Amino acid sequence: MREVIRDSLRLKHILEACERLKSYYPDGEIPILNEKSLEFFGLVKNLEIIGEASYMLTKEFRDSKPMTDWQPIIAMRHLLVHGYYHVSPRIVKEIIENDLPPLQAQIATYLLEFK
C-alpha cells in the first residue's frame, strides 16, 4: 500500500531526475541523439524515474493536484519500460525541452507543502 508520508520522497525523486536532466544541458538545447548511445539511455532512465515516482504517488495526492497531468507521465514510463523499442530520440528531446520545465516548477511547489 502506498503511504502518504512517502509522497514527499517520491516528489524529491521526480525533482532530482528533472534537475539531473537539466544539468546535462544547462542551455536547454539537447542535440539529436543516437538511439544506441549511452547518453540517450541515461536520459531515458531519468524519464523512467519521473514516471515511476509519479505512479507511486498516492492517488489522493495526484487527485489533489489536477494542474499536473499525471496520466501521460505514468503512461510515458510504461512506454519507456515496456515499449522501449519504440522510443524515439526526437520524442525524448521534445519531452525534456518542453514538458520538463513546467513539471519541475510544479513539483518544487508541491514539495513546499511538506516543509
C-alpha positions, 0 to 999 in steps of 0.5 A: 500500500502506498503511504502518504508520508512517502509522497514527499520522497517520491516528489524529491525523486521526480525533482532530482531526475528533472534537475539531473536532466537539466544539468546535462544541458544547462542551455536547454538545447539537447542535440539529436541523439543516437538511439544506441548511445549511452547518453540517450539511455541515461536520459531515458532512465531519468524519464523512467524515474519521473514516471515511476515516482509519479505512479507511486504517488498516492492517488489522493495526492495526484487527485489533489493536484489536477494542474499536473497531468499525471496520466501521460507521465505514468503512461510515458514510463510504461512506454519507456519500460515496456515499449522501449523499442519504440522510443524515439530520440526526437520524442525524448528531446521534445519531452525534456525541452518542453514538458520538463520545465513546467513539471519541475516548477510544479513539483518544487511547489508541491514539495513546499507543502511538506516543509 
